[in-house]
Amino acid sequence: IGDYEVVRREIPRPGGKPYYLNGSTLIGVLHTTEGDTVEAAWRTLRQQHAAPHFIAGENTIVQCRPLNAQASTLRPGRNNTANVHAQVQIEMVGRSKQKLWLPKAATLEPTVAILAFCEKTLGIPLRVPNDWPDDCSDIPLPWAANNRRRRQAQRGLWPKEKGWWMHLEVPYQGPTWHWDCGAVRRSKMLTMGGPT
């Protein structure tokens, strides 16, 4: 992918069950590992059977699931269809912040390469769903809740709005809500993944 050789380190389903097939939904979801290394992220995700398609960090891309299989980083809640609708899920090595931020270059650059690859080969558009602001100024704290963006998504944006969602925007994530990627400068990242 781009200038990166992809390292395959599969995270299987519990008990070695077969994967669910993935559809071409044109939706990607960004996550943060809330840690500092690819290895620590991979171990934690494997232990929890919470496989993304990719982990990006330390100038590395690790592929945990085939692109034709559903990832399992989004946790199921009642009537959850999130995993079904997310075509690609990326875990970025880094920690979410409540102020505008970008991942370190060693995470940002491989992530941008994946975004560009997904746009070119899978058709996932490099756009922010619903033009949500990067600084999350449209939702009150705490963000780890059924926030305004999630409620908007539940009222019909998900899975109609194509592009790159953040975990904090995806509906049906109870009982434990996540707020990654916080106020990440997603718009800039998507612009960086576009044509040069």
C-alpha positions in Angstrom: 0.0 0.0 0.0 1.7 3.1 -1.2 5.4 2.8 -0.2 4.5 0.4 2.7 4.9 -3.4 2.6 1.9 -4.7 4.5 2.6 -7.2 7.3 -0.1 -9.8 7.7 -0.9 -10.7 11.3 -4.4 -12.2 11.3 -6.7 -11.9 14.2 -9.2 -14.7 13.9 -12.7 -14.9 15.2 -13.2 -16.7 18.6 -12.9 -20.5 18.2 -11.6 -20.1 14.6 -15.2 -19.5 13.3 -15.4 -18.5 9.6 -15.4 -14.8 8.8 -18.5 -13.0 7.7 -18.2 -11.7 4.2 -17.8 -7.9 3.8 -19.8 -5.8 1.4 -18.9 -2.8 -0.7 -20.5 -0.1 1.5 -18.1 2.7 0.7 -17.8 3.4 4.5 -14.5 3.4 6.4 -14.2 3.8 10.2 -11.2 5.3 12.0 -10.2 4.3 15.5 -7.3 5.1 17.8 -5.5 2.4 19.8 -5.1 4.5 22.9 -1.5 3.2 23.1 1.9 3.8 21.8 3.0 0.7 19.8 1.7 -1.5 17.0 2.7 -4.6 19.0 0.7 -3.6 22.1 -2.3 -2.7 20.0 -2.2 -6.0 18.1 -1.9 -8.0 21.4 -4.8 -6.2 23.0 -7.0 -6.4 19.9 -6.2 -10.1 19.5 -7.0 -10.9 23.1 -10.4 -9.1 22.7 -11.0 -10.7 19.3 -11.5 -7.1 18.1 -9.9 -7.2 14.7 -9.6 -4.1 12.4 -8.6 -4.5 8.8 -5.4 -2.5 9.5 -3.3 -1.2 12.3 -1.2 1.8 11.2 1.8 3.1 13.3 5.5 3.1 13.7 5.9 3.5 9.9 4.1 0.1 9.5 0.9 -1.2 8.2 -0.4 -4.5 9.8 -3.3 -6.2 8.1 -5.4 -8.2 10.6 -8.4 -9.2 8.4 -8.8 -9.8 4.7 -10.6 -6.9 2.9 -13.4 -9.3 1.9 -14.1 -10.2 5.6 -15.8 -8.1 8.2 -13.7 -6.5 10.8 -14.8 -6.7 14.4 -13.5 -3.5 16.0 -16.9 -2.0 16.5 -18.6 -3.6 19.5 -22.0 -5.1 19.1 -24.9 -3.6 20.9 -28.6 -4.4 20.6 -29.6 -4.3 16.9 -26.0 -3.4 15.9 -25.3 -3.3 12.2 -22.1 -1.3 12.5 -19.7 -4.1 11.6 -21.9 -5.0 8.7 -21.7 -1.5 7.2 -18.1 -0.7 7.8 -16.2 -1.8 4.7 -12.7 -0.9 6.1 -11.7 -0.3 9.7 -8.3 1.3 10.7 -6.8 1.4 14.1 -4.3 4.3 14.3 -1.5 4.0 16.9 -2.1 7.1 19.1 -4.3 8.6 21.7 -7.5 10.6 21.1 -7.5 14.2 22.2 -10.2 16.8 22.9 -8.3 19.5 21.1 -7.4 19.5 17.4 -4.6 17.0 16.7 -2.9 14.9 14.1 -1.2 11.6 14.7 2.5 11.5 14.8 4.1 11.2 11.3 4.9 7.5 11.9 1.2 6.9 12.3 -0.2 9.6 10.0 1.8 8.6 6.9 0.8 4.9 6.8 -2.8 5.9 7.6 -2.9 8.3 4.7 -1.5 5.6 2.5 -4.4 3.3 3.5 -6.9 6.1 2.9 -5.6 6.7 -0.6 -5.5 3.0 -1.3 -9.1 2.6 -0.2 -10.3 5.5 -2.3 -8.4 4.2 -5.4 -9.1 0.5 -5.2 -12.3 0.2 -3.2 -14.0 3.5 -4.0 -14.4 4.8 -0.4 -14.6 8.6 -0.9 -12.2 10.8 0.9 -14.9 12.8 2.6 -16.2 13.6 6.1 -19.8 12.3 6.5 -22.3 15.1 7.0 -19.5 17.7 6.9 -19.0 17.3 10.7 -16.4 19.7 12.1 -13.1 18.2 13.1 -13.0 20.0 16.5 -16.3 18.2 17.5 -17.7 21.6 18.6 -21.2 20.3 17.7 -21.3 17.8 20.6 -21.1 18.4 24.3 -18.8 16.5 26.6 -18.6 13.6 27.5 -18.0 12.3 24.0 -18.0 8.7 25.2 -21.8 8.7 25.2 -24.8 8.5 22.8 -23.8 12.0 21.5 -25.5 14.2 19.0 -23.6 12.8 16.0 -24.6 9.3 16.9 -28.2 10.3 17.3 -28.0 12.0 13.9 -26.5 8.8 12.4 -29.2 6.7 14.0 -31.8 8.9 12.3 -30.7 7.9 8.9 -27.2 9.0 8.1 -25.7 5.6 8.8 -25.1 3.8 6.5 -26.2 6.2 3.7 -23.4 8.8 4.2 -20.3 7.4 2.5 -16.8 8.3 3.5 -14.6 8.0 6.6 -16.4 8.0 9.9 -14.9 8.1 13.4 -15.8 5.6 16.1 -17.4 8.3 18.1 -19.9 8.9 15.3 -21.0 5.3 14.7 -24.4 4.4 16.2 -25.4 1.3 18.2 -22.2 1.0 20.3 -23.7 0.3 23.7 -23.2 -0.6 26.4 -19.7 0.9 26.3 -19.3 4.0 24.2 -16.0 5.1 22.7 -15.0 8.5 21.7 -12.1 7.8 19.4 -10.7 9.6 17.4 -11.8 12.8 19.3 -10.9 16.1 17.6 -8.5 14.5 15.0 -7.9 16.7 11.9 -9.7 14.2 9.7 -10.3 16.7 6.9 -6.6 17.3 6.6 -5.9 13.6 6.6 -8.4 13.0 3.8 -7.0 15.8 1.8 -3.5 14.3 2.2 -4.9 11.0 0.8 -6.1 12.7 -2.3 -4.4 13.2 -5.7 -1.0 14.9 -5.5 
